[in-house]
């Protein structure tokens, strides 16, 4: 646990609008994109007189994230999630609006802010590909002006927490995706940041590794008080890790509420795909809809408010002869569409 006096002194030095971890007011981001025209003549004309269009990636959004909070910032592709994170971390400059992260302006005080935040951008690595993670940790420690004793102690803590062990001496190129993500998150925590920005941290991982990463995120928050700002297409990340969710679509915030309510209203449908060893005739229980049926398999939609997923799985297994069974979430685009229309899924 961090020293409370040090945290209080840091907050006092930062100043800013208040004591919240993140404060955003009327934030906008516009891009000027070149228009690609069809046809050979239009292509030649575009070389001489190119035309452009303004794209509004983020439109007048405002929100606050308190210290120690775990927030899900979710939406479909192109919704403005990554653009927002990049503005919060100082990578992109906003067109207009105000941002305060730990009392600092990410644009004007980016270097100072970098000592107090950590970032993990999905498949974009901060580890050197041909070096083992321990070498990357040493280099990152130097970047963050950490003395050798502090760095050694911190690496030992993170090695135990993330079960890195022999991974530290294995070249990154030889690590599995799950092993690399664990090392990536550990690297982002070397300097004990107050806020950790996670952009699609579980993308491409299998179920077991996803569960491990989620457990580690919760542990960091619980034991070190780290504020977590997470974006993900995986509703499992939202359900199992976050307490509050902001939903953004086409650059506009369309929902901001506790995950418990979001889960009940919108994350209440699961898809089960099952394959049997022999032909089955299924008579589904209440809350389960047979979407597609074949002689040797079926695709089922489960309303978890009526039939909890564990009960649905027990019912399927009780039919006998189950060869394979998978549980999936509906696509994020479908969930966003339901939210956008203002109609929670029928119960």
C-alpha positions as CSV (number, residue, x, y, z in Angstrom):
1,X,0.0,0.0,0.0
2,X,1.4,3.4,-0.9
3,X,2.3,5.8,1.9
4,X,-0.7,8.0,2.6
5,X,1.3,11.1,3.4
6,X,3.1,10.8,0.1
7,X,-0.2,10.6,-1.7
8,X,-1.6,13.6,0.1
9,X,1.5,15.7,-0.7
10,X,1.3,14.6,-4.3
11,X,-2.4,15.7,-4.5
12,X,-1.6,19.0,-2.9
13,X,1.2,19.7,-5.3
14,X,-0.9,18.9,-8.3
15,X,-3.6,21.5,-7.6
16,X,-6.1,21.2,-10.4
17,X,-9.8,21.3,-10.2
18,X,-10.2,18.9,-7.3
19,X,-9.2,15.6,-5.8
20,X,-10.7,13.3,-8.6
21,X,-8.4,11.1,-10.6
22,X,-9.8,12.3,-14.0
23,X,-12.0,15.3,-14.8
24,X,-13.2,16.0,-18.3
25,X,-15.3,18.9,-19.4
26,X,-16.8,19.5,-22.9
27,X,-14.1,17.6,-24.7
28,X,-14.0,17.6,-28.5
29,X,-11.7,16.1,-31.0
30,X,-11.9,16.7,-34.8
31,X,-9.8,15.2,-37.5
32,X,-9.3,16.5,-41.0
33,X,-9.4,13.4,-43.3
34,X,-8.6,13.3,-47.0
35,X,-11.6,12.2,-49.2
36,X,-10.9,9.4,-51.5
37,X,-12.8,9.8,-54.8
38,X,-13.6,7.0,-57.2
39,X,-12.4,6.9,-60.8
40,X,-9.1,7.6,-62.6
41,X,-9.9,11.2,-63.4
42,X,-11.0,12.0,-59.8
43,X,-7.8,10.4,-58.5
44,X,-5.6,12.6,-60.7
45,X,-7.6,15.7,-59.7
46,X,-7.2,14.8,-56.0
47,X,-3.4,14.8,-56.5
48,X,-3.6,18.5,-57.5
49,X,-6.6,19.7,-55.5
50,X,-7.3,17.2,-52.7
51,X,-10.5,17.6,-50.8
52,X,-11.0,17.0,-47.1
53,X,-13.8,16.4,-44.6
54,X,-14.0,17.1,-40.9
55,X,-14.5,14.0,-38.7
56,X,-15.7,14.6,-35.2
57,X,-14.3,11.7,-33.2
58,X,-15.3,12.9,-29.8
59,X,-18.3,15.3,-29.3
60,X,-18.6,17.5,-26.2
61,X,-18.2,14.7,-23.6
62,X,-17.9,15.3,-19.8
63,X,-17.2,12.9,-17.0
64,X,-15.3,12.4,-13.7
65,X,-13.4,9.3,-12.4
66,X,-12.8,9.2,-8.7
67,X,-9.5,7.9,-7.2
68,X,-9.5,4.1,-6.7
69,X,-12.4,3.6,-9.1
70,X,-12.5,0.9,-11.8
71,X,-14.2,2.4,-14.8
72,X,-15.2,0.6,-18.1
73,X,-15.2,3.0,-21.1
74,X,-16.9,0.9,-23.7
75,X,-18.4,1.2,-27.2
76,X,-18.1,-0.3,-30.7
77,X,-15.2,0.2,-33.1
78,X,-14.8,3.9,-34.1
79,X,-16.8,5.1,-31.1
80,X,-14.1,7.3,-29.8
81,X,-12.7,5.1,-27.0
82,X,-9.0,5.0,-28.0
83,X,-9.1,8.7,-29.1
84,X,-10.3,9.6,-25.6
85,X,-7.6,7.6,-23.9
86,X,-4.9,9.2,-26.1
87,X,-6.2,12.6,-25.1
88,X,-6.2,11.7,-21.4
89,X,-2.6,10.5,-21.6
90,X,-1.4,13.5,-23.7
91,X,-0.7,11.5,-26.9
92,X,-3.4,13.5,-28.8
93,X,-4.3,17.2,-28.3
94,X,-8.0,17.9,-28.0
95,X,-9.7,20.3,-30.4
96,X,-11.4,22.0,-27.4
97,X,-12.5,21.3,-23.9
98,X,-10.7,20.7,-20.6
99,X,-8.9,17.7,-19.1
100,X,-7.4,17.2,-15.7
101,X,-5.7,14.0,-14.8
102,X,-4.4,13.9,-11.2
103,X,-4.7,17.7,-11.3
104,X,-2.4,17.9,-14.4
105,X,-3.1,19.1,-17.9
106,X,-2.0,16.1,-20.2
107,X,-1.1,18.5,-23.0
108,X,1.0,21.0,-21.1
109,X,2.3,18.7,-18.4
110,X,2.6,15.4,-20.2
111,X,6.1,14.6,-19.0
112,X,5.2,15.2,-15.4
113,X,2.0,13.2,-15.8
114,X,3.9,10.2,-17.3
115,X,5.5,9.5,-13.9
116,X,2.1,8.9,-12.4
117,X,0.2,6.9,-15.0
118,X,0.7,3.5,-16.7
119,X,-0.7,2.4,-20.1
120,X,-1.3,-0.9,-21.8
121,X,-2.5,-0.5,-25.4
122,X,-3.7,-4.0,-26.4
123,X,-1.3,-5.6,-28.9
124,X,1.1,-2.5,-29.0
125,X,4.1,-3.6,-26.9
126,X,6.2,-1.4,-24.7
127,X,8.6,-4.4,-24.3
128,X,11.6,-4.8,-26.6
129,X,10.8,-7.7,-28.9
130,X,14.2,-9.5,-28.9
131,X,15.0,-8.8,-25.3
132,X,13.8,-10.6,-22.2
133,X,11.4,-8.6,-20.0
134,X,14.0,-8.2,-17.3
135,X,16.1,-6.0,-19.7
136,X,13.0,-4.0,-20.6
137,X,12.2,-3.5,-17.0
138,X,15.7,-2.1,-16.4
139,X,15.4,0.3,-19.3
140,X,12.0,1.4,-18.2
141,X,13.3,1.9,-14.6
142,X,15.9,4.2,-16.0
143,X,13.3,6.2,-18.0
144,X,11.3,6.6,-14.8
145,X,14.4,7.7,-12.8
146,X,14.1,4.7,-10.4
147,X,17.2,3.9,-8.3
148,X,18.5,0.3,-8.5
149,X,17.2,-0.7,-5.0
150,X,13.7,0.6,-5.6
151,X,13.5,-1.0,-9.1
152,X,14.8,-4.4,-7.7
153,X,12.2,-4.4,-4.9
154,X,9.4,-3.4,-7.3
155,X,10.3,-6.1,-9.9
156,X,10.3,-8.7,-7.1
157,X,6.8,-7.6,-6.0
158,X,5.5,-7.7,-9.5
159,X,7.2,-11.0,-10.3
160,X,5.3,-12.6,-7.3
161,X,2.0,-10.9,-8.1
162,X,2.0,-11.8,-11.8
163,X,3.8,-15.1,-11.4
164,X,6.4,-14.1,-13.9
165,X,9.3,-16.4,-12.7
166,X,11.2,-17.8,-15.7
167,X,9.4,-15.5,-18.1
168,X,11.6,-12.6,-17.0
169,X,14.6,-14.2,-18.8
170,X,12.8,-15.4,-21.9
171,X,12.9,-13.2,-25.0
172,X,9.6,-11.5,-25.6
173,X,9.3,-13.0,-29.0
174,X,9.2,-16.5,-27.5
175,X,6.4,-15.7,-25.0
176,X,2.8,-16.6,-25.6
177,X,0.3,-13.8,-26.0
178,X,-1.0,-14.3,-22.4
179,X,2.5,-14.4,-21.0
180,X,3.4,-11.2,-22.8
181,X,0.3,-9.4,-21.6
182,X,1.2,-10.2,-18.0
183,X,4.6,-8.8,-18.6
184,X,3.1,-5.7,-20.3
185,X,0.9,-5.0,-17.4
186,X,3.7,-5.5,-14.9
187,X,5.9,-3.1,-17.0
188,X,3.2,-0.5,-16.8
189,X,3.2,-0.8,-13.0
190,X,6.9,-0.6,-12.4
191,X,6.8,3.1,-11.3
192,X,3.7,2.5,-9.1
193,X,1.3,4.7,-11.1
194,X,-1.8,6.2,-9.6
195,X,-3.8,5.5,-12.7
196,X,-3.6,2.6,-15.1
197,X,-5.1,3.0,-18.6
198,X,-5.9,-0.4,-20.2
199,X,-7.0,-0.4,-23.8
200,X,-8.3,-3.9,-24.8
201,X,-6.0,-5.8,-22.3
202,X,-7.6,-9.2,-22.9
203,X,-8.0,-9.1,-26.7
204,X,-7.0,-12.4,-28.3
205,X,-6.5,-14.2,-25.0
206,X,-8.1,-17.6,-24.1
207,X,-10.7,-17.9,-21.3
208,X,-8.2,-19.0,-18.6
209,X,-5.7,-16.2,-19.3
210,X,-8.5,-13.6,-19.4
211,X,-9.6,-14.8,-16.0
212,X,-6.0,-14.4,-14.7
213,X,-5.6,-10.9,-16.1
214,X,-9.0,-9.8,-14.6
215,X,-7.9,-11.2,-11.2
216,X,-4.7,-9.2,-11.4
217,X,-6.5,-6.0,-12.2
218,X,-8.8,-6.4,-9.2
219,X,-5.8,-7.2,-7.0
220,X,-3.9,-4.1,-8.1
221,X,-7.0,-2.0,-7.3
222,X,-7.6,-3.6,-4.0
223,X,-4.1,-3.7,-2.6
224,X,-2.5,-0.6,-4.1
225,X,-5.5,1.6,-4.7
226,X,-4.7,2.0,-8.4
227,X,-7.4,3.8,-10.4
228,X,-8.3,1.7,-13.5
229,X,-9.6,3.2,-16.8
230,X,-10.4,0.2,-19.0
231,X,-11.7,0.0,-22.6
232,X,-12.8,-3.4,-24.0
233,X,-15.0,-5.1,-26.5
234,X,-15.3,-8.1,-24.1
235,X,-18.4,-7.7,-21.9
236,X,-16.7,-10.2,-19.5
237,X,-14.1,-7.6,-18.6
238,X,-16.9,-5.1,-17.8
239,X,-19.0,-7.6,-15.8
240,X,-16.2,-9.1,-13.8
241,X,-13.9,-6.2,-13.2
242,X,-15.6,-2.8,-13.3
243,X,-18.1,-1.2,-11.0
244,X,-19.2,1.6,-13.3
245,X,-19.5,1.9,-17.1
246,X,-19.6,4.8,-19.5
247,X,-20.9,3.9,-23.0
248,X,-19.7,6.0,-25.9
249,X,-21.0,5.8,-29.5
250,X,-20.1,8.0,-32.5
251,X,-18.1,10.2,-30.1
252,X,-21.1,10.8,-27.7
253,X,-21.6,9.4,-24.2
254,X,-25.0,7.6,-24.3
255,X,-24.9,6.0,-20.9
256,X,-23.1,6.4,-17.5
257,X,-24.2,4.1,-14.7
258,X,-23.2,1.3,-12.3
259,X,-22.2,-2.0,-14.0
260,X,-24.8,-3.8,-11.8
261,X,-27.6,-1.9,-13.4
262,X,-26.0,-2.1,-16.9
263,X,-25.7,-5.8,-16.4
264,X,-29.4,-6.2,-15.5
265,X,-30.7,-4.0,-18.2
266,X,-28.4,-4.8,-21.1
267,X,-25.9,-7.5,-20.4
268,X,-28.5,-10.1,-19.6
269,X,-28.2,-12.4,-22.7
270,X,-25.7,-15.2,-23.3
271,X,-25.3,-17.4,-26.3
272,X,-24.7,-21.1,-25.8
273,X,-23.5,-23.2,-28.7
274,X,-23.7,-27.0,-28.0
275,X,-22.8,-30.1,-30.0
276,X,-24.0,-33.6,-29.1
277,X,-22.7,-37.1,-29.7
278,X,-26.1,-38.2,-30.9
279,X,-29.4,-36.7,-32.2
280,X,-31.3,-34.7,-29.5
281,X,-34.7,-33.2,-29.3
282,X,-34.6,-30.3,-27.0
283,X,-37.5,-28.9,-25.0
284,X,-36.0,-25.7,-23.6
285,X,-36.8,-24.3,-20.1
286,X,-38.2,-20.8,-19.5
287,X,-35.8,-18.0,-20.3
288,X,-34.0,-20.1,-23.0
289,X,-34.8,-19.6,-26.7
290,X,-33.7,-22.1,-29.4
291,X,-32.2,-19.9,-32.1
292,X,-30.9,-22.6,-34.3
293,X,-31.3,-26.4,-34.1
294,X,-29.7,-29.3,-36.0
295,X,-29.7,-33.0,-35.5
296,X,-26.4,-33.0,-33.6
297,X,-26.3,-29.4,-32.1
298,X,-28.0,-26.2,-31.3
299,X,-27.6,-22.5,-30.7
300,X,-29.4,-21.1,-27.6
301,X,-30.1,-17.6,-26.4
302,X,-30.3,-17.4,-22.6
303,X,-32.0,-14.5,-20.6
304,X,-29.9,-14.7,-17.5
305,X,-32.5,-12.7,-15.5
306,X,-34.9,-15.6,-15.9
307,X,-32.5,-18.6,-16.2
308,X,-29.0,-18.0,-14.7
309,X,-26.3,-19.3,-17.0
310,X,-25.1,-22.0,-14.6
311,X,-28.7,-23.4,-14.5
312,X,-28.9,-23.3,-18.3
313,X,-25.6,-25.2,-18.6
314,X,-26.7,-27.8,-16.0
315,X,-29.9,-28.3,-18.0
316,X,-27.9,-28.9,-21.2
317,X,-25.5,-31.3,-19.6
318,X,-28.5,-33.2,-18.1
319,X,-29.6,-34.0,-21.7
320,X,-26.6,-36.2,-22.0
321,X,-24.2,-36.8,-24.8
322,X,-22.6,-33.3,-24.8
323,X,-19.5,-33.3,-27.0
324,X,-18.8,-29.6,-26.9
325,X,-20.2,-26.5,-25.3
326,X,-19.3,-22.8,-25.5
327,X,-20.8,-19.7,-23.9
328,X,-20.5,-16.4,-25.7
329,X,-21.6,-12.8,-25.2
330,X,-23.6,-11.0,-27.9
331,X,-21.5,-8.7,-30.0
332,X,-20.8,-5.3,-28.4
333,X,-22.4,-3.6,-31.4
334,X,-25.7,-5.4,-30.6
335,X,-25.5,-4.3,-26.9
336,X,-24.8,-0.7,-28.0
337,X,-27.7,-0.7,-30.4
338,X,-30.0,-1.8,-27.6
339,X,-28.7,0.9,-25.3
340,X,-28.9,3.6,-28.1
341,X,-32.6,2.8,-28.8
342,X,-33.3,3.2,-25.1
343,X,-35.0,-0.3,-24.9
344,X,-33.5,-2.7,-22.3
345,X,-33.7,-6.3,-23.5
346,X,-37.2,-7.7,-22.9
347,X,-37.5,-9.9,-19.8
